[in-house]
């Protein structure tokens, strides 16, 4: 079995994708996830009962006081089910899971945070099993964390990465300012040949990177769960390409082989 985890965009694709030689899928919990595809907990439980593949439930939104009862209800419902893992952003979910004695794989995923050996080891000491590691670091930095932590690792090898999130309705505000009707919840901006996606929903606004495709580099990522994130994609053919380790024309790699350089104002090297 390949070490591939898939985030889907359509409920209709779930059955077909679970037949493929993959390790499992990530499904958003209704009202608690940042993913486009969110399902009711009962539906996710039914899916987990129909397969031997890993089913990861995503509760990866920032949690507010009004969400706490809902989180507790979800944790209670999945406690004795075949759902294997919980992907979370807010450490409040970690606290609730420990209080409720939830015996599931706990995966912390915080987009741009948790990017160091020390931070991952901190979460390991506090009961986290796995880390969905940020894509803001290079391959060398990724391996350094892998060598020096005991956490199982997840890493995006295909898909649009979240660059920016705001609770504000930025698209609505923009169209109101220019006095034009907003006809969709998804728009695009371009930087030369790079296409960035902007999505507004009831939770706010997210800006996504161009599609990252690391298919030519997956042989370097042994013992890491390779996440194919199809949240903003319609087709599922790319999954077979990763399973078969097909070579593709090199595309956008994000920070995989590009170091981020910070310059302090007044630095003598400016």
C-alpha positions as CSV (number, residue, x, y, z in Angstrom):
1,X,0.0,0.0,0.0
2,X,1.3,3.5,-0.9
3,X,1.7,6.0,1.9
4,X,-0.8,8.3,0.2
5,X,-3.5,10.3,2.0
6,X,-6.1,12.1,-0.1
7,X,-8.2,15.2,0.6
8,X,-11.3,15.1,-1.7
9,X,-13.4,17.8,-3.2
10,X,-16.5,15.7,-3.9
11,X,-18.5,13.2,-1.9
12,X,-19.2,11.3,-5.1
13,X,-15.5,10.4,-5.5
14,X,-15.0,8.8,-2.1
15,X,-16.0,5.2,-3.0
16,X,-13.8,5.2,-6.1
17,X,-10.8,6.7,-4.3
18,X,-11.0,4.3,-1.4
19,X,-10.6,1.4,-4.0
20,X,-7.2,2.8,-5.0
21,X,-3.9,1.7,-3.5
22,X,-3.8,4.5,-1.0
23,X,-3.5,4.6,2.8
24,X,-6.5,6.7,3.5
25,X,-8.5,9.9,3.2
26,X,-9.1,13.1,5.1
27,X,-12.8,14.3,5.4
28,X,-13.8,17.6,7.0
29,X,-16.3,17.6,9.9
30,X,-19.3,19.7,9.1
31,X,-18.9,23.2,10.5
32,X,-15.5,22.5,12.0
33,X,-13.2,22.2,9.0
34,X,-11.5,24.5,6.5
35,X,-11.9,22.0,3.7
36,X,-14.5,22.4,0.9
37,X,-15.8,18.9,1.4
38,X,-17.5,18.7,4.8
39,X,-19.8,15.9,5.9
40,X,-22.0,15.2,8.8
41,X,-20.4,13.0,11.5
42,X,-22.8,10.1,10.8
43,X,-21.8,10.0,7.2
44,X,-18.1,9.9,8.1
45,X,-18.7,7.1,10.6
46,X,-20.6,5.1,7.9
47,X,-17.6,5.6,5.5
48,X,-15.2,4.4,8.1
49,X,-17.3,1.3,8.6
50,X,-17.2,0.4,4.9
51,X,-13.4,0.4,4.5
52,X,-10.2,-0.8,6.1
53,X,-8.4,2.4,4.9
54,X,-7.5,5.1,7.3
55,X,-10.3,7.7,7.8
56,X,-9.0,11.0,9.2
57,X,-11.6,13.5,10.4
58,X,-10.6,17.1,10.1
59,X,-11.6,19.6,12.7
60,X,-9.0,22.1,11.6
61,X,-10.7,25.4,12.1
62,X,-9.9,27.9,14.8
63,X,-12.3,26.9,17.6
64,X,-14.4,29.6,19.4
65,X,-16.4,29.3,22.7
66,X,-19.6,28.8,20.7
67,X,-18.0,25.7,19.0
68,X,-16.9,23.9,22.2
69,X,-20.2,21.9,22.7
70,X,-20.2,20.9,19.1
71,X,-16.6,19.7,19.3
72,X,-17.4,17.7,22.4
73,X,-20.4,16.1,20.7
74,X,-18.3,15.1,17.7
75,X,-15.5,13.6,19.9
76,X,-18.2,11.7,21.9
77,X,-19.7,10.3,18.7
78,X,-16.4,9.1,17.1
79,X,-14.8,7.8,20.3
80,X,-15.7,4.1,19.8
81,X,-15.8,4.1,16.0
82,X,-13.4,3.0,13.2
83,X,-12.4,6.6,12.5
84,X,-8.7,6.4,13.2
85,X,-7.4,9.9,13.4
86,X,-8.3,13.5,14.2
87,X,-6.6,16.4,12.3
88,X,-6.8,19.6,14.4
89,X,-5.5,23.1,14.3
90,X,-6.7,24.5,17.7
91,X,-4.9,23.0,20.7
92,X,-8.2,23.3,22.6
93,X,-9.2,20.2,20.7
94,X,-6.1,18.4,22.0
95,X,-7.1,19.4,25.5
96,X,-10.7,18.2,25.1
97,X,-9.6,14.9,23.5
98,X,-7.3,14.2,26.4
99,X,-10.0,15.1,28.9
100,X,-12.5,12.7,27.2
101,X,-9.9,9.9,26.8
102,X,-10.2,9.8,23.1
103,X,-7.9,7.0,21.9
104,X,-7.2,8.2,18.3
105,X,-4.2,9.4,16.4
106,X,-4.0,13.1,17.0
107,X,-2.5,15.1,14.1
108,X,-1.6,18.7,14.6
109,X,-1.8,20.8,11.5
110,X,-1.3,24.5,11.7
111,X,-0.3,25.6,8.2
112,X,2.5,28.1,8.9
113,X,3.2,27.2,12.5
114,X,4.9,24.2,14.2
115,X,7.9,24.4,11.8
116,X,10.7,23.4,14.2
117,X,12.2,20.4,16.0
118,X,11.4,22.0,19.4
119,X,7.8,22.8,18.6
120,X,7.1,19.3,17.3
121,X,8.8,17.7,20.3
122,X,6.7,19.9,22.6
123,X,3.5,18.6,21.1
124,X,4.7,15.0,21.3
125,X,5.4,15.4,25.0
126,X,1.8,16.7,25.3
127,X,0.1,13.8,23.7
128,X,0.2,14.5,20.0
129,X,1.0,11.5,17.8
130,X,1.5,13.1,14.4
131,X,2.3,16.4,12.7
132,X,0.9,17.7,9.4
133,X,4.1,19.6,8.8
134,X,4.1,23.1,7.2
135,X,5.0,23.5,3.6
136,X,6.9,26.7,4.5
137,X,10.2,24.8,5.0
138,X,12.6,23.2,2.7
139,X,13.2,19.5,2.1
140,X,16.4,19.6,4.2
141,X,14.6,21.2,7.1
142,X,11.8,18.7,6.7
143,X,14.2,15.8,7.0
144,X,15.9,17.5,10.0
145,X,12.6,17.5,11.9
146,X,11.9,13.9,10.8
147,X,15.3,12.7,12.2
148,X,14.9,14.6,15.5
149,X,11.3,13.9,16.5
150,X,9.2,10.9,17.3
151,X,6.1,12.1,15.5
152,X,4.6,10.5,12.4
153,X,4.6,13.1,9.6
154,X,2.1,14.2,7.0
155,X,3.2,16.5,4.2
156,X,1.4,18.0,1.2
157,X,2.9,16.8,-2.1
158,X,0.1,18.0,-4.4
159,X,-2.5,20.8,-4.1
160,X,-3.1,24.4,-3.3
161,X,-1.5,25.6,0.0
162,X,-3.2,28.0,2.3
163,X,-1.2,31.2,2.2
164,X,-3.4,33.5,4.1
165,X,-6.6,33.4,6.2
166,X,-8.8,36.2,7.5
167,X,-12.1,36.1,9.5
168,X,-13.1,39.2,7.4
169,X,-15.2,38.9,4.3
170,X,-12.5,40.5,2.0
171,X,-14.1,39.7,-1.3
172,X,-17.4,41.1,-0.2
173,X,-15.7,44.2,1.1
174,X,-13.8,44.6,-2.2
175,X,-16.8,44.3,-4.4
176,X,-18.8,46.7,-2.2
177,X,-15.9,49.2,-2.5
178,X,-15.8,49.0,-6.3
179,X,-19.6,49.0,-6.4
180,X,-19.9,45.8,-8.4
181,X,-21.9,42.6,-7.8
182,X,-20.0,39.6,-6.3
183,X,-21.2,36.7,-8.5
184,X,-19.2,33.9,-7.0
185,X,-17.3,33.0,-3.8
186,X,-14.1,32.1,-5.7
187,X,-11.9,34.5,-7.6
188,X,-8.3,34.5,-8.9
189,X,-5.3,36.8,-9.0
190,X,-2.2,36.4,-11.2
191,X,1.4,37.1,-10.7
192,X,3.0,36.5,-14.1
193,X,2.4,32.8,-14.7
194,X,1.3,32.0,-11.2
195,X,-2.4,31.7,-10.3
196,X,-3.6,32.3,-6.8
197,X,-7.1,31.4,-5.7
198,X,-9.2,33.5,-3.3
199,X,-12.2,31.8,-1.6
200,X,-14.7,33.5,0.7
201,X,-17.1,31.5,2.8
202,X,-19.1,31.9,6.1
203,X,-15.8,31.6,8.1
204,X,-13.9,34.3,6.3
205,X,-11.4,34.5,3.3
206,X,-8.6,32.2,2.3
207,X,-5.9,32.8,-0.3
208,X,-4.3,29.7,-1.8
209,X,-1.0,29.2,-3.6
210,X,-0.7,27.9,-7.1
211,X,-0.9,24.1,-7.3
212,X,2.2,22.5,-5.7
213,X,3.3,19.3,-7.4
214,X,6.1,17.3,-5.9
215,X,5.5,14.1,-7.9
216,X,9.1,14.0,-9.2
217,X,10.5,14.2,-5.6
218,X,8.4,11.7,-3.6
219,X,11.2,9.1,-3.7
220,X,13.0,11.5,-1.3
221,X,10.1,11.4,1.2
222,X,10.2,7.9,2.5
223,X,8.3,7.1,5.7
224,X,6.3,10.3,5.4
225,X,2.5,10.3,4.7
226,X,2.1,12.0,1.3
227,X,-1.0,14.2,1.2
228,X,-2.7,14.8,-2.1
229,X,-5.0,17.8,-1.5
230,X,-7.7,18.0,-4.1
231,X,-9.9,20.5,-2.2
232,X,-9.8,22.9,-5.1
233,X,-9.5,20.3,-7.9
234,X,-12.2,18.5,-9.8
235,X,-10.4,15.4,-11.1
236,X,-8.8,12.5,-9.3
237,X,-6.5,11.2,-12.0
238,X,-3.5,12.7,-10.3
239,X,-3.8,10.1,-7.6
240,X,-2.9,7.3,-10.1
241,X,0.0,9.3,-11.3
242,X,1.4,9.4,-7.8
243,X,0.7,5.7,-7.1
244,X,2.6,4.8,-10.3
245,X,5.3,7.4,-9.5
246,X,5.0,8.9,-13.0
247,X,7.4,11.6,-14.0
248,X,5.8,15.0,-14.9
249,X,7.1,18.3,-16.2
250,X,8.5,20.2,-13.3
251,X,6.0,22.7,-11.9
252,X,5.6,24.9,-8.9
253,X,7.4,23.4,-5.9
254,X,6.7,26.1,-3.2
255,X,9.4,26.2,-0.6
256,X,10.5,22.6,-1.1
257,X,13.9,23.6,-2.5
258,X,13.9,27.4,-1.8
259,X,15.1,28.8,1.4
260,X,13.4,31.7,3.0
261,X,15.8,34.6,3.7
262,X,15.0,37.2,6.2
263,X,16.9,40.5,6.3
264,X,16.8,42.8,9.3
265,X,16.5,46.5,8.5
266,X,19.9,48.1,9.0
267,X,21.8,44.8,8.3
268,X,25.3,45.6,7.0
269,X,24.6,43.3,4.0
270,X,21.6,45.3,2.8
